[in-house]
C-alpha cells in the first residue's frame, strides 16, 4: 500500500550521525532507532525511544514522510496516512 506522500518523497542517502541530535543535546543516550525526515533531512529518534523526537518533528512541522536510517532497513513511513512504503 502507498499514498501520495510516499510516492512524492524522494529517497535520500542517510547522513552519518552518532545518535539522535536532540537526545544528545539533552544529555540522553537512550534512543532506540533513528529516522530522517525526507522533507528537510532532520534526524530524530523513533517512537520506541522515550522522547519520540521523529513524531514530535512531524507534529511541529507537518512534514509527512520519514525514512529509517538504521543499517539494513529500507522503509519509509507516512505520518499522515499511517502507511509504510
N, C-alpha and C positions, 0 to 999 in steps of 0.2 A: 504494500500500500504506500502511496506517496501523496504529496499535497503540493500546492503551488509554491509554497515557501521552500520546500526541499528541492523542487525542480529548478527554482531560480537561484538557489545558493550554489556558489562555486566552491569546490573543494580547494583547500589551500594546504601548503606544507606546514605541518605543526612546528611551532618555534621550539627551541631548546630552552627549557626552563628548569629550575631547581625545585619547583613546587608551586603552590598557589600563592601568587604575589600578595593578595590581601591577607591571607593567613600569616605569611611570613612577616608582613608589616605589623601585624598584631601580636607577634611573638608566639604564634601557634605552629605546630608541626604535625597536627593530627588529621590532615586532609586525606581522603581515600584515593580518588581518581581525579584527573584534570580534564577539563573541557575547554574548547576555544570557540568563541563567538565568530560566526562566519560573516557577520556584517562589519565588525570593527577589529577583530583579532584579539579581543580581551580574553585572557586566560583566567580560569577560576575553577574552584573545586565543585565536585558533583553533589547530588542530593544525599548520597550516603555519608558525606562529610558533615561534621557538626554545624558548620556555618553556611553551607549550601550557597556559596558565592555565585555559581553559574545561574541558578534560578533568581537570586537577588538581582543579578545583572539584567536578566530578561525583564523582571518586574519594573526595574528603573528605566530601561531604555526601549523596551518592546522590540528588541532585535529578535527575530523569530527562530533562527536556527543556530545550533551549536554542533560541534563535532567532538568526538572523543579524541584525545591526543595521547592516549595510552598506547604503548608499543603493542603492535599486533591487532589493534582494534580499528576498524574502518567503517564506522557508522556515524550517522548524524541524527539529530532529534529536533523536531519542530515543536516548540513550546505552545504555539497557538492551537495546532491540531492534535497535539499529543501523539505524534506519529514518528516512527523510526524509519529512516531511509538510508 
